Amino acid sequence: MAFLLKQIWLIPVLILILFRDSIFKINQNGVDGRSDIGMGHRSESGATITDDQANELATRLEVSMNSMGTDEEAIWAVFKKFKNKADYDKTHNAFGYRQYDKNFGNVGTPFSPQYNLTDWLNYELSTEDIQRLATDFPFTKIA
């Protein structure tokens, strides 16, 4: 018992190590938990989809990345619905910033920073999948 009491200091250290990104809001992209890629509101001029469709597609993308493993085929199915850059941008805007934890993936914690669609895709997809998106859908500019 005395040994456990002497080692009690390890608990806060372990918590700090596990949640350091969330606690200090530090990640590979910057200090505030958001990348510089695709920040801000994107132009939707020329979009062929409605606001409701953009919201539905944004939700479908989140769901495809918000379960055990990433459903790449569901992501491709959504991207095939984009006829142009404005459709993707409108969906990106509808996605906004959603909670994501780099330590625990898309499950997140109450302390997790929020990331935009570009960030989610970059975290969830492999390098090969990102290259495939860049080739098949060059207007996305996710990498």
C-alpha positions in Angstrom: 0.0 0.0 0.0 2.8 2.4 0.8 4.3 1.8 -2.6 1.0 2.8 -4.3 0.8 6.0 -2.2 4.4 6.9 -3.2 3.6 6.4 -6.9 0.3 8.5 -6.8 2.1 11.3 -8.6 2.2 9.2 -11.7 -1.6 9.6 -12.3 -1.5 13.3 -13.2 1.7 12.8 -15.2 -0.1 10.0 -17.2 -3.1 12.2 -17.7 -0.9 15.0 -18.9 0.8 12.7 -21.4 -2.4 11.2 -22.7 -4.2 14.5 -23.1 -1.3 16.9 -23.8 -2.7 17.9 -27.3 -6.1 18.6 -25.9 -5.0 20.4 -22.7 -2.5 22.7 -24.4 -4.4 22.8 -27.7 -1.2 21.9 -29.6 -1.0 19.8 -32.7 1.1 19.5 -35.8 -0.7 22.4 -37.5 -0.5 25.0 -34.8 -1.4 26.0 -31.3 -5.2 26.5 -31.6 -6.1 23.1 -32.9 -6.9 24.3 -36.4 -4.8 24.1 -39.5 -4.2 26.9 -41.9 -5.5 24.8 -44.8 -9.0 25.8 -45.8 -9.7 28.1 -42.9 -12.6 30.5 -43.1 -15.7 30.6 -45.1 -15.2 29.3 -48.7 -17.0 30.7 -51.7 -20.1 28.8 -52.6 -20.7 30.6 -55.9 -21.7 28.2 -58.6 -22.7 25.3 -56.3 -25.1 22.8 -57.7 -26.3 21.5 -54.3 -28.7 23.1 -51.8 -27.9 24.0 -48.2 -29.8 20.9 -47.1 -27.8 18.7 -49.4 -24.5 20.2 -48.2 -25.5 19.5 -44.6 -26.5 16.0 -45.4 -23.2 15.3 -47.2 -21.2 16.9 -44.4 -23.0 14.6 -41.9 -22.4 11.6 -44.1 -18.7 12.4 -44.2 -18.6 12.7 -40.5 -20.3 9.4 -40.0 -18.0 7.7 -42.5 -15.0 8.9 -40.3 -16.8 8.6 -36.9 -16.9 4.9 -36.4 -14.3 2.2 -35.8 -12.2 2.6 -38.8 -12.8 4.9 -41.7 -15.2 4.0 -44.4 -13.3 5.2 -47.5 -16.0 3.9 -49.9 -18.6 6.1 -48.2 -16.2 9.1 -48.5 -15.7 8.4 -52.3 -19.5 8.1 -52.7 -20.0 11.6 -51.2 -17.2 13.1 -53.3 -18.8 11.6 -56.5 -21.8 13.9 -55.8 -19.6 17.0 -56.1 -19.9 18.4 -59.6 -17.4 21.3 -59.0 -15.3 23.1 -56.4 -18.2 25.1 -55.1 -20.1 21.9 -54.2 -17.2 20.8 -52.1 -16.7 24.2 -50.6 -20.4 24.4 -49.6 -20.1 21.0 -47.9 -16.9 22.1 -46.2 -18.7 25.2 -44.9 -21.6 23.0 -43.7 -19.2 20.7 -41.9 -17.8 23.7 -40.0 -15.6 22.7 -37.1 -16.3 19.5 -35.3 -14.8 17.9 -32.3 -11.9 15.5 -33.0 -9.1 14.1 -30.8 -5.9 13.1 -32.5 -5.0 10.7 -29.6 -8.3 8.8 -29.7 -9.3 9.5 -33.3 -12.7 10.7 -34.1 -14.2 9.6 -30.8 -12.9 12.8 -29.1 -13.0 13.8 -25.5 -14.7 16.8 -23.8 -11.4 18.6 -24.2 -10.8 17.9 -27.8 -10.3 20.8 -30.2 -12.5 21.2 -33.2 -11.2 20.7 -36.7 -12.7 21.4 -40.2 -13.4 18.9 -42.9 -10.0 19.3 -44.5 -8.3 18.4 -41.2 -10.6 15.4 -40.6 -9.8 14.0 -44.0 -6.1 14.5 -43.5 -6.1 12.8 -40.2 -8.4 9.9 -41.2 -7.1 9.0 -44.7 -3.9 7.4 -45.6 -1.4 9.1 -47.8 -2.5 7.0 -50.7 -6.2 7.9 -50.2 -5.3 11.6 -50.0 -3.4 11.3 -53.3 -6.4 9.5 -54.8 -8.7 12.3 -53.7 -6.2 14.9 -55.2 -6.2 12.9 -58.5 -9.9 12.1 -58.8 -11.2 15.3 -57.3 -8.5 18.0 -57.8 -10.7 20.8 -56.6 -10.7 19.6 -53.0 -7.2 20.7 -52.1 -7.1 18.7 -48.9 -3.4 18.2 -48.6 
